[in-house]
């Protein structure tokens, strides 16, 4: 028989293969459907094993703070042991029992590890796992008590230690205050050298004296109330020079500026020589000495009268009448210096003037000050920048309010102000007899019960109700003892180095010295000879 062609043969084998392939695919599909169905059931069913549920409940419910506060907590017991052991470590070291201190420290570290593990795993400590640590710590604490490290002994020792530290701190503070005051009051060798050289130059150089005599032609200028009059009372030639130089450099009309300087007999020739041989852009400078003021005597000035009292002399110059209980800063003789108290006699010093700007010798002027003379003081005598911030620098900080006189006349929350840059209306001063008010309070304080320190407290009393607040930018303080806001420095017209850290001293604050030093001419031959740098 003739066979069919290949294309017309029956596909028997191919049919079998196709059936097998389709069957296998069906099985795979059914399997995936089963897997998908089971997965969906597992995701939709909120079923957890008991073990997992217990673990999650511990994580969500455990609070380590509550555990430490619980009276029945093992962690609290262990923590109490640690606290007591730390105290015993200190006591053991003080008794040179370093071996026992080391054992306590080692046991403390072990106990801290237990507490750390409990906090990490968020599960409370059990008695079983911490039994050995508690037992070992208890043995050491018992041993500490046997060594007389009991609570009563610890308390007594700590009290004695605190008392000893307080006494030590008091002694250190007293020494620091004393040495700081000595450093602040020292006269640098360079400044002493300059004074000697200037005095020698003055008496040797007749041309300088003639030059000063020629300046008498400007005497009318010293009494012209249309000009800008400033006064400085100082015995520091370099500091005074910086005040005048900085004012002159920053003045719009330096030829209208008149400086009235008052010094003492010792520095009179020094001042005259320096301001005769140097020019300050046309600024007029007058030099006087307070010893020439005939009205300045003990019958008129309470401070001079008090200086004649032996008790006052002992207080300020010996300091041996109170067994050193009064801090040295309260016994500083400079507070009895007439150069400090002349600020209360400005109308007598300058009888022809109507308005004066008072400047301390530790200031730097960096703005034109002519606008100060046009400020309306509203009938007040003193124009000053207030220094109170909340309760800081209010009257109760300076005065003794346990004294009935102070309590009856002054508001303890009244705002304080600062000397250093003050505008004084001398017409109102004379009309209100302000110097007489100062004399009254100075005489009442002969026993130093109203205030103890300086010229600011009597100033607060004298000008109470007579002070007109000025814009704070006119007078920025703190450059001699604290940090000052850079924005205040930028806006400030007068920068005041109040405090012990004066810029001409080694203890001056280095970051603020450039503000002062830029007005010192270090190229001047006399300054170079005296090693100013």
VOVEX-224289 format. One record per residue (C-alpha): residue number from 1; x, y, z. Coordinates in nm, 3 decimals, decimal comma, padded with zeros to 5 digits, always signed. Layout:
residues N
k|xx|yy|zz
NUM|X|Y|Z
...
//
This chain:
residues 533
k|xx|yy|zz
1|+00,000|+00,000|+00,000
2|+00,123|+00,344|-00,084
3|+00,192|+00,562|+00,222
4|+00,050|+00,921|+00,266
5|+00,262|+01,222|+00,241
6|+00,415|+01,357|+00,553
7|+00,180|+01,659|+00,569
8|-00,126|+01,437|+00,578
9|-00,018|+01,201|+00,849
10|-00,224|+01,190|+01,177
11|-00,070|+01,402|+01,459
12|-00,104|+01,136|+01,723
13|+00,210|+01,213|+01,921
14|+00,165|+01,594|+01,910
15|-00,181|+01,562|+02,060
16|-00,049|+01,368|+02,351
17|+00,217|+01,628|+02,420
18|-00,035|+01,911|+02,409
19|-00,260|+01,740|+02,655
20|+00,027|+01,684|+02,895
21|+00,135|+02,046|+02,869
22|-00,213|+02,181|+02,938
23|-00,250|+01,951|+03,236
24|+00,075|+02,072|+03,387
25|-00,026|+02,437|+03,343
26|-00,356|+02,370|+03,511
27|-00,183|+02,216|+03,809
28|+00,048|+02,518|+03,842
29|-00,244|+02,762|+03,822
30|-00,439|+02,570|+04,083
31|-00,133|+02,569|+04,309
32|-00,086|+02,947|+04,283
33|-00,456|+03,003|+04,347
34|-00,427|+02,794|+04,663
35|-00,118|+02,982|+04,779
36|-00,285|+03,319|+04,716
37|-00,599|+03,213|+04,899
38|-00,404|+03,092|+05,204
39|-00,199|+03,416|+05,212
40|-00,513|+03,626|+05,204
41|-00,662|+03,428|+05,488
42|-00,349|+03,470|+05,697
43|-00,343|+03,847|+05,638
44|-00,708|+03,890|+05,720
45|-00,701|+03,673|+06,030
46|-00,580|+03,860|+06,350
47|-00,395|+03,559|+06,484
48|-00,072|+03,584|+06,689
49|+00,115|+03,317|+06,867
50|+00,098|+03,336|+07,242
51|+00,470|+03,396|+07,269
52|+00,471|+03,690|+07,027
53|+00,171|+03,846|+07,203
54|+00,340|+03,831|+07,538
55|+00,656|+03,997|+07,402
56|+00,467|+04,286|+07,240
57|+00,268|+04,344|+07,556
58|+00,594|+04,385|+07,756
59|+00,733|+04,635|+07,507
60|+00,418|+04,849|+07,510
61|+00,347|+04,828|+07,884
62|+00,687|+04,852|+08,055
63|+00,779|+05,197|+08,197
64|+01,128|+05,224|+08,346
65|+01,040|+05,538|+08,545
66|+00,741|+05,372|+08,711
67|+00,956|+05,069|+08,776
68|+01,217|+05,279|+08,960
69|+00,948|+05,446|+09,171
70|+00,770|+05,126|+09,266
71|+00,835|+05,031|+09,634
72|+00,852|+04,662|+09,545
73|+01,078|+04,705|+09,243
74|+01,405|+04,513|+09,226
75|+01,545|+04,790|+09,005
76|+01,468|+05,047|+09,273
77|+01,640|+04,841|+09,539
78|+01,946|+04,808|+09,319
79|+01,946|+05,179|+09,239
80|+01,926|+05,272|+09,607
81|+02,224|+05,049|+09,676
82|+02,417|+05,225|+09,397
83|+02,345|+05,570|+09,544
84|+02,460|+05,466|+09,890
85|+02,766|+05,290|+09,751
86|+02,871|+05,607|+09,562
87|+02,868|+05,802|+09,887
88|+03,079|+05,533|+10,055
89|+03,328|+05,548|+09,766
90|+03,392|+05,914|+09,841
91|+03,428|+05,850|+10,215
92|+03,659|+05,552|+10,156
93|+03,886|+05,759|+09,932
94|+03,903|+06,035|+10,193
95|+04,017|+05,772|+10,444
96|+04,278|+05,640|+10,196
97|+04,100|+05,304|+10,177
98|+04,148|+05,282|+09,802
99|+04,109|+04,904|+09,784
100|+03,761|+04,919|+09,936
101|+03,670|+05,213|+09,715
102|+03,776|+05,011|+09,412
103|+03,562|+04,713|+09,520
104|+03,261|+04,938|+09,567
105|+03,316|+05,100|+09,227
106|+03,341|+04,760|+09,058
107|+03,018|+04,644|+09,217
108|+02,848|+04,970|+09,119
109|+02,942|+04,906|+08,755
110|+02,796|+04,554|+08,772
111|+02,470|+04,684|+08,917
112|+02,452|+04,958|+08,652
113|+02,489|+04,694|+08,379
114|+02,183|+04,510|+08,518
115|+01,980|+04,829|+08,514
116|+02,099|+04,913|+08,163
117|+02,002|+04,571|+08,032
118|+01,657|+04,599|+08,188
119|+01,602|+04,935|+08,026
120|+01,726|+04,809|+07,690
121|+01,506|+04,502|+07,675
122|+01,210|+04,692|+07,822
123|+01,144|+04,424|+08,082
124|+01,162|+04,450|+08,464
125|+01,444|+04,296|+08,661
126|+01,361|+03,976|+08,841
127|+01,489|+03,867|+09,181
128|+01,636|+03,553|+09,032
129|+01,864|+03,726|+08,777
130|+01,978|+04,007|+09,010
131|+01,997|+03,814|+09,336
132|+02,375|+03,777|+09,332
133|+02,435|+04,145|+09,246
134|+02,207|+04,264|+09,528
135|+02,363|+04,020|+09,773
136|+02,722|+04,120|+09,685
137|+02,638|+04,491|+09,710
138|+02,465|+04,436|+10,045
139|+02,779|+04,268|+10,180
140|+02,995|+04,563|+10,075
141|+02,751|+04,812|+10,228
142|+02,750|+04,615|+10,552
143|+03,129|+04,616|+10,547
144|+03,119|+04,993|+10,498
145|+02,904|+05,029|+10,810
146|+03,146|+04,813|+11,001
147|+03,417|+05,057|+10,892
148|+03,208|+05,336|+11,053
149|+03,077|+05,457|+10,719
150|+02,723|+05,460|+10,853
151|+02,470|+05,731|+10,755
152|+02,527|+05,946|+11,066
153|+02,901|+05,945|+11,007
154|+02,852|+06,025|+10,639
155|+02,626|+06,319|+10,724
156|+02,871|+06,456|+10,980
157|+03,164|+06,419|+10,744
158|+02,976|+06,583|+10,458
159|+02,873|+06,875|+10,680
160|+03,233|+06,921|+10,790
161|+03,346|+06,901|+10,429
162|+03,089|+07,160|+10,320
163|+03,192|+07,395|+10,600
164|+03,559|+07,357|+10,511
165|+03,486|+07,424|+10,144
166|+03,280|+07,733|+10,231
167|+03,562|+07,869|+10,446
168|+03,811|+07,795|+10,171
169|+03,590|+07,963|+09,911
170|+03,547|+08,268|+10,134
171|+03,923|+08,294|+10,180
172|+03,987|+08,259|+09,807
173|+03,722|+08,522|+09,724
174|+03,870|+08,763|+09,976
175|+04,220|+08,716|+09,834
176|+04,091|+08,748|+09,479
177|+03,911|+09,071|+09,566
178|+04,216|+09,207|+09,746
179|+04,465|+09,123|+09,472
180|+04,223|+09,237|+09,202
181|+04,182|+09,570|+09,377
182|+04,559|+09,608|+09,413
183|+04,605|+09,530|+09,042
184|+04,334|+09,780|+08,948
185|+04,490|+10,057|+09,159
186|+04,848|+10,006|+09,046
187|+05,025|+10,278|+08,851
188|+05,194|+10,117|+08,551
189|+05,566|+10,188|+08,526
190|+05,517|+10,342|+08,183
191|+05,259|+10,588|+08,321
192|+05,485|+10,678|+08,613
193|+05,775|+10,726|+08,370
194|+05,569|+10,957|+08,150
195|+05,469|+11,171|+08,449
196|+05,830|+11,212|+08,560
197|+05,952|+11,301|+08,209
198|+05,671|+11,550|+08,149
199|+05,728|+11,720|+08,486
200|+06,100|+11,749|+08,412
201|+06,027|+11,884|+08,066
202|+05,785|+12,142|+08,205
203|+06,029|+12,291|+08,453
204|+06,324|+12,280|+08,210
205|+06,145|+12,414|+07,903
206|+06,048|+12,776|+07,959
207|+05,902|+12,797|+07,608
208|+05,627|+12,556|+07,713
209|+05,536|+12,775|+08,010
210|+05,540|+13,082|+07,783
211|+05,313|+12,901|+07,539
212|+05,066|+12,834|+07,820
213|+05,080|+13,199|+07,924
214|+04,999|+13,299|+07,566
215|+04,687|+13,084|+07,588
216|+04,546|+13,322|+07,843
217|+04,428|+13,518|+07,543
218|+04,154|+13,255|+07,502
219|+04,024|+13,306|+07,856
220|+03,701|+13,445|+07,720
221|+03,652|+13,120|+07,532
222|+03,651|+12,934|+07,863
223|+03,344|+13,131|+07,973
224|+03,154|+13,139|+07,643
225|+02,829|+12,947|+07,695
226|+02,774|+12,920|+07,319
227|+03,055|+12,662|+07,306
228|+03,055|+12,294|+07,409
229|+03,204|+12,264|+07,757
230|+03,330|+11,931|+07,894
231|+03,489|+11,865|+08,233
232|+03,718|+11,582|+08,345
233|+03,858|+11,532|+08,696
234|+04,160|+11,302|+08,683
235|+04,522|+11,235|+08,777
236|+04,580|+10,998|+08,481
237|+04,749|+11,181|+08,194
238|+04,711|+10,907|+07,931
239|+04,346|+10,832|+08,013
240|+04,259|+11,203|+08,004
241|+04,443|+11,243|+07,676
242|+04,237|+10,959|+07,522
243|+03,912|+11,125|+07,634
244|+04,009|+11,457|+07,473
245|+04,164|+11,303|+07,160
246|+03,865|+11,076|+07,092
247|+03,625|+11,369|+07,144
248|+03,826|+11,591|+06,910
249|+03,859|+11,330|+06,633
250|+03,486|+11,253|+06,632
251|+03,368|+11,613|+06,674
252|+03,213|+11,796|+06,378
253|+03,337|+12,131|+06,515
254|+03,643|+12,067|+06,735
255|+03,722|+12,440|+06,751
256|+03,397|+12,483|+06,948
257|+03,495|+12,220|+07,207
258|+03,638|+12,333|+07,542
259|+03,780|+12,086|+07,794
260|+03,816|+12,186|+08,158
261|+04,060|+11,953|+08,337
262|+04,104|+11,947|+08,714
263|+04,386|+11,743|+08,865
264|+04,594|+11,745|+09,185
265|+04,918|+11,919|+09,279
266|+05,132|+11,615|+09,194
267|+05,009|+11,586|+08,836
268|+04,953|+11,955|+08,765
269|+05,285|+12,015|+08,586
270|+05,248|+11,685|+08,398
271|+04,906|+11,783|+08,263
272|+05,017|+12,136|+08,170
273|+05,324|+12,007|+07,985
274|+05,136|+11,739|+07,788
275|+04,851|+11,963|+07,673
276|+05,091|+12,246|+07,590
277|+05,311|+12,037|+07,361
278|+05,023|+11,851|+07,186
279|+04,743|+11,980|+06,968
280|+04,397|+11,818|+06,956
281|+04,248|+11,954|+06,632
282|+04,190|+12,297|+06,780
283|+04,019|+12,183|+07,100
284|+04,071|+12,428|+07,387
285|+04,212|+12,267|+07,702
286|+04,220|+12,431|+08,046
287|+04,415|+12,269|+08,334
288|+04,349|+12,348|+08,701
289|+04,439|+12,188|+09,035
290|+04,183|+12,152|+09,309
291|+04,428|+12,273|+09,573
292|+04,380|+12,624|+09,428
293|+04,010|+12,629|+09,516
294|+03,994|+12,836|+09,835
295|+03,634|+12,732|+09,905
296|+03,737|+12,363|+09,912
297|+03,802|+12,323|+10,285
298|+03,687|+12,114|+10,581
299|+03,439|+12,377|+10,702
300|+03,246|+12,349|+10,372
301|+03,316|+11,998|+10,239
302|+03,194|+11,705|+10,456
303|+03,440|+11,460|+10,299
304|+03,738|+11,673|+10,401
305|+03,592|+11,710|+10,749
306|+03,549|+11,333|+10,778
307|+03,911|+11,279|+10,674
308|+04,019|+11,457|+10,992
309|+03,843|+11,193|+11,203
310|+04,078|+10,923|+11,337
311|+03,814|+10,650|+11,306
312|+03,763|+10,731|+10,938
313|+04,138|+10,729|+10,883
314|+04,167|+10,387|+11,046
315|+03,877|+10,253|+10,841
316|+04,007|+10,363|+10,502
317|+04,382|+10,359|+10,551
318|+04,437|+10,080|+10,805
319|+04,125|+09,864|+10,796
320|+04,196|+09,723|+11,143
321|+03,889|+09,836|+11,332
322|+03,651|+09,565|+11,216
323|+03,880|+09,258|+11,211
324|+03,874|+09,257|+10,831
325|+03,500|+09,195|+10,812
326|+03,451|+09,477|+10,561
327|+03,565|+09,389|+10,206
328|+03,869|+09,580|+10,087
329|+03,675|+09,747|+09,804
330|+03,464|+09,932|+10,063
331|+03,779|+10,066|+10,232
332|+03,943|+10,199|+09,917
333|+04,081|+10,549|+09,995
334|+04,008|+10,662|+09,639
335|+03,644|+10,704|+09,740
336|+03,757|+10,991|+09,965
337|+03,962|+11,154|+09,688
338|+03,846|+11,505|+09,604
339|+03,889|+11,423|+09,234
340|+03,600|+11,180|+09,282
341|+03,383|+11,415|+09,485
342|+03,442|+11,728|+09,273
343|+03,151|+11,617|+09,052
344|+02,921|+11,745|+09,331
345|+03,082|+12,092|+09,316
346|+03,076|+12,163|+08,941
347|+02,890|+12,497|+08,976
348|+03,156|+12,616|+09,219
349|+03,440|+12,494|+08,997
350|+03,294|+12,665|+08,686
351|+03,087|+12,959|+08,813
352|+03,049|+13,121|+08,469
353|+02,908|+12,815|+08,290
354|+02,543|+12,721|+08,241
355|+02,567|+12,368|+08,098
356|+02,847|+12,113|+08,117
357|+02,897|+11,754|+08,002
358|+03,083|+11,555|+08,268
359|+03,308|+11,271|+08,146
360|+03,498|+11,015|+08,351
361|+03,859|+10,953|+08,252
362|+03,792|+10,587|+08,164
363|+03,565|+10,659|+07,866
364|+03,618|+10,669|+07,491
365|+03,411|+10,899|+07,269
366|+03,327|+10,764|+06,924
367|+03,045|+10,998|+06,812
368|+02,994|+11,372|+06,792
369|+02,855|+11,492|+07,128
370|+02,735|+11,838|+07,031
371|+02,368|+11,727|+07,032
372|+02,393|+11,667|+07,407
373|+02,392|+12,043|+07,462
374|+02,055|+12,084|+07,289
375|+01,874|+11,812|+07,487
376|+01,583|+11,945|+07,692
377|+01,620|+11,818|+08,051
378|+01,263|+11,929|+08,131
379|+01,368|+12,131|+08,433
380|+01,589|+11,856|+08,574
381|+01,950|+11,897|+08,676
382|+02,112|+11,573|+08,562
383|+02,079|+11,402|+08,224
384|+02,196|+11,039|+08,251
385|+02,147|+10,696|+08,100
386|+01,946|+10,466|+08,324
387|+02,097|+10,127|+08,404
388|+01,806|+09,933|+08,551
389|+01,690|+09,613|+08,386
390|+01,408|+09,445|+08,577
391|+01,547|+09,444|+08,936
392|+01,909|+09,503|+08,836
393|+02,069|+09,837|+08,934
394|+01,768|+09,975|+09,115
395|+01,802|+10,185|+09,428
396|+01,776|+09,892|+09,669
397|+02,098|+09,752|+09,520
398|+02,299|+10,052|+09,637
399|+02,133|+10,178|+09,954
400|+02,060|+10,036|+10,298
401|+01,681|+10,014|+10,316
402|+01,690|+09,889|+10,672
403|+01,776|+10,247|+10,766
404|+01,460|+10,453|+10,837
405|+01,591|+10,761|+10,654
406|+01,644|+10,570|+10,331
407|+01,319|+10,379|+10,367
408|+01,118|+10,699|+10,424
409|+01,253|+10,907|+10,136
410|+01,339|+10,676|+09,843
411|+01,152|+10,419|+09,635
412|+01,356|+10,095|+09,646
413|+01,250|+10,014|+09,287
414|+01,351|+10,352|+09,149
415|+01,574|+10,316|+08,845
416|+01,945|+10,369|+08,891
417|+02,167|+10,555|+08,647
418|+02,539|+10,590|+08,582
419|+02,807|+10,851|+08,630
420|+03,061|+10,873|+08,349
421|+02,869|+11,074|+08,088
422|+02,627|+11,323|+08,238
423|+02,471|+11,644|+08,115
424|+02,439|+11,898|+08,400
425|+02,218|+12,205|+08,387
426|+02,415|+12,429|+08,621
427|+02,144|+12,697|+08,632
428|+01,892|+12,451|+08,773
429|+02,166|+12,307|+08,995
430|+02,221|+12,644|+09,161
431|+01,849|+12,719|+09,185
432|+01,776|+12,389|+09,362
433|+02,087|+12,397|+09,583
434|+02,186|+12,045|+09,474
435|+02,526|+12,070|+09,644
436|+02,346|+12,139|+09,974
437|+02,141|+11,820|+09,924
438|+02,465|+11,629|+09,874
439|+02,612|+11,779|+10,192
440|+02,303|+11,674|+10,391
441|+02,326|+11,309|+10,291
442|+02,704|+11,296|+10,319
443|+02,684|+11,418|+10,680
444|+02,410|+11,165|+10,759
445|+02,637|+10,886|+10,637
446|+02,931|+10,964|+10,864
447|+02,889|+10,619|+11,023
448|+02,853|+10,453|+10,678
449|+02,509|+10,311|+10,757
450|+02,328|+10,459|+10,454
451|+02,574|+10,328|+10,196
452|+02,928|+10,196|+10,194
453|+03,084|+10,231|+09,853
454|+03,172|+10,509|+09,611
455|+03,017|+10,828|+09,479
456|+02,722|+10,673|+09,293
457|+02,504|+10,608|+09,604
458|+02,525|+10,972|+09,725
459|+02,465|+11,072|+09,362
460|+02,145|+10,866|+09,353
461|+02,029|+11,040|+09,671
462|+02,135|+11,388|+09,560
463|+01,974|+11,376|+09,216
464|+01,665|+11,178|+09,318
465|+01,373|+11,327|+09,125
466|+01,613|+11,558|+08,940
467|+01,738|+11,319|+08,669
468|+01,624|+11,312|+08,307
469|+01,674|+10,974|+08,132
470|+01,882|+10,987|+07,814
471|+01,883|+10,752|+07,517
472|+02,096|+10,445|+07,612
473|+02,314|+10,486|+07,302
474|+02,470|+10,798|+07,451
475|+02,648|+10,600|+07,724
476|+02,736|+10,229|+07,695
477|+02,885|+10,068|+08,006
478|+03,056|+09,744|+08,104
479|+03,383|+09,744|+07,907
480|+03,586|+09,700|+08,225
481|+03,418|+09,391|+08,364
482|+03,174|+09,215|+08,129
483|+03,079|+09,134|+07,770
484|+02,897|+09,401|+07,572
485|+02,655|+09,352|+07,284
486|+02,839|+09,437|+06,956
487|+02,534|+09,630|+06,833
488|+02,551|+09,852|+07,142
489|+02,920|+09,912|+07,075
490|+02,843|+10,013|+06,717
491|+02,568|+10,257|+06,820
492|+02,733|+10,389|+07,137
493|+02,851|+10,749|+07,153
494|+03,050|+10,711|+07,476
495|+03,202|+10,375|+07,574
496|+03,271|+10,342|+07,945
497|+03,543|+10,109|+08,081
498|+03,386|+10,101|+08,427
499|+03,513|+09,819|+08,647
500|+03,860|+09,706|+08,750
501|+03,982|+09,599|+08,405
502|+04,094|+09,937|+08,275
503|+04,236|+09,936|+07,921
504|+04,572|+10,083|+08,029
505|+04,630|+09,798|+08,278
506|+04,757|+09,448|+08,216
507|+04,430|+09,311|+08,356
508|+04,230|+09,502|+08,094
509|+03,994|+09,300|+07,874
510|+04,198|+09,229|+07,560
511|+03,906|+09,225|+07,316
512|+03,805|+09,581|+07,413
513|+04,151|+09,738|+07,441
514|+04,165|+09,830|+07,067
515|+03,862|+10,058|+07,117
516|+04,075|+10,264|+07,357
517|+04,423|+10,215|+07,213
518|+04,341|+10,357|+06,870
519|+04,330|+10,701|+07,032
520|+04,681|+10,665|+07,181
521|+04,965|+10,794|+06,965
522|+05,225|+10,525|+07,034
523|+05,465|+10,695|+06,793
524|+05,501|+10,992|+07,030
525|+05,868|+11,016|+07,143
526|+05,782|+11,037|+07,514
527|+05,554|+10,734|+07,494
528|+05,824|+10,536|+07,318
529|+06,083|+10,640|+07,575
530|+05,851|+10,515|+07,851
531|+05,786|+10,185|+07,672
532|+05,417|+10,238|+07,599
533|+05,293|+09,962|+07,373
//
